[in-house]
């Protein structure tokens, strides 16, 4: 329930911020907005204010703005007619400004949230500023049931004093020794007592070439966080981080689209099932991981909407540019059909991603 509520709040706020930016940018260039809805579906409340009908709709997820002149509309005879006013009458710069508003708003919100994240928990600076978290020693935080570790008598909470002659090994050192050694010699501390374990490794002959698994969750014994910074410094660091990863994020979306439609599981993008799993983990971990995930969601929405796919903001910007270059609009209904094809493509992509993730769940 908490996970569902968290997803609902974050997605709704992210979409409303996106749509509010479209509204403000439209008003800034003199384009009236017919309606602004909080939520989707049937309207349950409405009020006229400043030339706009403000609505609350039944389904509390996201929202929308209704801009005049954005699409062809039927005339008195029921025939589609290219709009003469509204959005269609604006010049290219004004159209692009209206359309890019949502991307800018989600980007700004992403920066604000990420800055709050690294202000509250400087450990996230290991991601944003490439400042590693310094850690020493290793604790077996958890032992998997039926694993080699359980067979050896290792228990959750055991501190590794020595492994194969290496004193206080870090997690990477310990993992490397498990992968490469033919014998394990462990000295552990458990409730103040020293436990010695020596065994050939792996415990049983390997049937495959896969590396042997000890079956434990490793945690650092001690760690030192990156230095804390002010919120102002965090804003600069967050902006720099997002700007730096834009090219790779775009390439990741493109590769993800190609792999998904080719029937391959993409590791670079996350679908609905994966998002639910991430939110579930974040809500269990606390408020800071939730804020961090909200920042990433908003950044992803900004990048995704900027892609030149019809029905997305980027696709509308592309078609507006084509209309300006060719000097005449599309025939009534053509642009709407192109956006419909884009919408169908996006829905197919989401459905394929969902089925792929569900398949992963059944495969364990």
Helices and strands as residue ranges (DSSP letters): H 2-28, E 33-49, E 52-67, E 73-74, E 80-81, G 86-89, H 92-120, G 122-124, H 125-128, E 134-143, H 148-151, E 159-163, E 166-167, H 171-180, E 183-190, E 193-200, E 216-224, H 231-261, H 272-285, H 287-306, H 313-326, H 334-362
